[in-house]
Amino acid sequence: MSPRPRSLDLRAPTDATLVSVADHLRSGGLVAYPTETVYGLGGLVTAEAVARVRALKSRDRGKPLIALVPSAASVSDLRWTAEARELARIFWPGALTLVLEDPRGIFPAGVRDEDTHAVGVRVSPHPFVARLMETLDCPLTSTSLNAPGEPPAMSGVEAAAVVEQLGAHDVMVLDGGALQASLPSSVVDCTGPVPVVLREGAVPKNRLRCAVPDVGP
């Protein structure tokens, strides 16, 4: 019989919980974890961990992973437009992913788009994830946790079931309980002369345009 995935209860997290998760990630492990929208699957932004997440998700070359980052300042070497800085100032931490150019190749392939050299980054407002990002002081990959063709996990129980279904028994499940129904993060491409909404999600276009009127289409 295959071992069940290791699960940690985040509903009353301790410093020891935080250290355990950080150590697991630093050793190359992956986690299934709650975010402000759905449960995600991720690891540190290393070539090995990125490849493992992409394999579990059967992610094709044209769909890079998003990276959660501790802060805008932590990725200051990305190419920030004035509009991107304003969107980050207003909506981060929050359910807004900004697509920025990565001209120096800070992120590995699989997170950095091989054709456009762009990356999608976000600062999560989830309390535990925010503490974890502060502890790690480096990016964490983020993609929805779901079996092929199924909706994302919305609770720790569902997350553990998906991890088992994927056969990824070494993935640590961080059980934050049931999440409230939510739209996915909005995605805005800030690599061109004007920001372009690639996906309208939890932050609607009208709110984005209140901050940056030129947001299109």
N, C-alpha and C positions, 0 to 999 in steps of 0.2 A: 504494500500500500504506500502511495506517495505521501510524503510529509505535508501537513497543512502549512500554509504560509504563516510566518511569524506576524503577530498583530500586537500593536501597542495602542492603549486607550488614551486619546488626546483630550478627553472631556475633563480631566483633572491632571494636566501635564505637570511634571516636576522637572527640575534641572537635570536629573538623571535621565529622564526621557529624552530631553533635548540632546544631551551628550551621546546617548545611545544611537539616536538617529543620525547625528552628525558623523559619528565614527563609522557607521554602516555606509554612509555615502562616500566618505573619504577613502574607504577601502575598496571602492568601485561598485558598491551595491546600488540597487534601485529601490524606490519607494512608490507605493500607491498612497496618495495623500489628498486631503480635502483642500479646495481652493474657495475663492469667493463665488464660484459658479458651479463647478462639478468636481468630482474626484479626478485627479490627474495621475499620470505615470511619469516618473522622471528619475534622473540621476545628475551627478555633476556634469558640467559641460566639458567632458573629455572625449576623445575619439572613440574609446572603447565603450563607455557608457552610452554615448549617442547611438553607436551602431547597435547596441543591445536593445535599446528602446525602439529603434526603428524596425528591428527584426521582429520584436514582439507585436508591434502594431502593423506589420506588413506595409510599412510606409514607403511609397514610391519616391523616386529621386526628386520629383517636382514639388514635393510638399515638405519643406523644412520644418523642424520643431521650433516652437517658441521657447524663449529663455526667460525665466523669472530672474530678476536682478535685485540686489539690495536697495539700489537707489539710482537716480539718473547720474549722479556723480561717479558711481562705480563703473559706468560705461561711457565716460566722457570722451574716449578716443573714437567712438562712433561719430559719424557725421551728422551733427544736430543742426537742423534748420531753426530759424526763429519760431516758426509755427509749431514745430515739434516740442521745443522747450516750453512754449506756452501751454500746449495740451498736457504735457507732463506735469507742469506746475499746478494746473487746475484739477486734473483727474487722477493723478497718482498719489498715494496707492489707490488702485481701483481697477475695474474691469475694462481697461483700455490697453490694447496692444499697439505699439508704435513700430512701424517698419522703417529701419534706418540703414543707411549705407555703412558697410564695414570695410573701408578701403585698406586697412592695415592687416586684415585677416585675423582679427582677435578671436573670432569664433571658428570652430572646425566645420568642415563640410557636414551637411546634415542638419545644422542649425543655420549656418551661413549659406544662402542660396548660391549655387555654383555658377549660375548664369548672370544674376544681377548683383551679386556680392552684398546682398541685403540680409538683415536679421530682424526678427520680430521680438521685441522685448516688452516686459511689463513688470510693474512693482505690485505685488499682491497685498491686499489689506487683511488677509486672513491672519488672525493673531498668532497662531503657532507658526505658520509659514514665515511671517515677518520676523519672528524671533529666530527661526532656523536660518533665514537668509543673513541675519545680522551675525549669527555665530559662524556660519560658513564663510562669509565675506567673499562670495563668488557666485556665479550664476548657477541655476538649476533648470534642467530642461522640463518643459511642460507640454503634455499632450493629453487629451481626454482619455480616461481609462474606460475602455469598452471592448467587448468582443466584436469581431467583424460583423458589420451590419446591424449592431445593437446600439441602443442609446447609452450615453455615459452613466457610470455608476453614480448614485446620488446618496449613498450611505456607506458606512463601514462594512456592513454585512454584504451589500452588493459588491463593494470593492474586493473583498476577500473571495467572493464567488467568481468574479471575473479573473482574478489572479490565478485561481485554481483552473478555470477553464482554459486560460492561456498556457497552463503548464509551467508557470513561472514561480515555483515554490520558494525560491530564494528572494523574491521581492517582499520587502517589509511593508505590511499594511498599517497605515496610520489611521486609526478609527476615530474620526471626529464626529461620529453620529450621523444623523440624517440631515442633509442640506435642504434649504428651501429651494423650490423650483426657481430657476433663473435662466435668463438668456445667456449665451456664451459671451465672451468679451468682444467688444467692438474692435475692429482692426482698421487702422489708418496708415496708409502708405505715405511716408514723409520723405521719400527719396527724390521726388521731382520738384518742379517749380511751385506747385500748389499741393496741399495734402489731399489725398483721395481716399474715400471710405471703401475699403475692400469687403468689409462685412459689418453690417449694422447689427449690433447686439445690445448688451446691457446699457451702454451709453448711446442714446438715440442721436440721430443726425442733428436735430434741432438744438440739443445741448452742446454738441461739438461746435456748431456754427455760432452759438452765443459767445464761445471762447475765441474761435478763429473763423470769421465770416467767409473766408475763401475756401473752406473745406468743400470738396465736391465728391462725386457728381451730384 
